[in-house]
């Protein structure tokens, strides 16, 4: 018996924020101790 092709159902996701935003960079990705070197901070 041959299977019939069924069109896949796609789910549309509502994305409000992403982590790799390079324009603003005003949110730290984690909590850091005071005095953490700037180069070790990660921003989004």
C-alpha positions as CSV (number, residue, x, y, z in Angstrom):
1,X,0.0,0.0,0.0
2,X,1.4,3.4,-1.1
3,X,1.4,6.2,1.5
4,X,-0.3,9.5,0.5
5,X,1.7,12.7,0.7
6,X,0.4,15.0,3.5
7,X,1.4,18.7,3.5
8,X,3.3,19.4,6.7
9,X,1.7,21.9,9.2
10,X,4.1,24.7,10.1
11,X,3.9,26.4,13.4
12,X,4.4,30.2,13.4
13,X,6.4,31.4,16.4
14,X,6.0,34.8,17.9
15,X,9.5,36.0,18.8
16,X,9.7,39.1,20.9
17,X,13.4,39.2,21.9
18,X,16.5,37.6,20.6
19,X,19.9,37.3,22.4
20,X,22.2,38.5,19.6
21,X,21.0,42.1,19.1
22,X,24.0,44.3,18.3
23,X,22.2,47.7,17.9
24,X,21.2,48.4,21.6
25,X,23.4,46.2,23.8
26,X,21.8,47.6,27.0
27,X,21.1,44.3,28.8
28,X,23.6,42.0,30.4
29,X,23.1,38.3,29.7
30,X,23.8,37.3,33.3
31,X,24.6,38.7,36.7
32,X,28.2,39.6,37.2
33,X,30.3,40.5,40.3
34,X,31.4,44.1,40.7
35,X,34.7,44.6,39.0
36,X,34.3,42.0,36.3
37,X,36.5,43.1,33.3
38,X,34.4,44.6,30.5
39,X,35.8,42.0,28.0
40,X,34.2,39.2,30.1
41,X,30.7,40.7,30.0
42,X,28.2,39.4,27.5
43,X,25.5,41.8,26.2
44,X,22.2,41.6,24.4
